[in-house]
Amino acid sequence: MMKRIAALALVCALVLPLAACGKKGAPKAPGPDDKITYPQTYPAPD
């Protein structure tokens, strides 16, 4: 029983920091809309 509790505590300690670092909302490029240069389109390879 003690091993299960220790394993659960270890899993929580490893997973919770990953969940806390997530960014919320859609990504938005910095700067004004007319100056945004990405995502860039590249020419098709020959």
Secondary structure, 3 states (H helix, E strand, C coil): CHHHHHHHHHHHHHHHHHHHCCCCCCCCCCCCHHHCCCCCCCCCCC
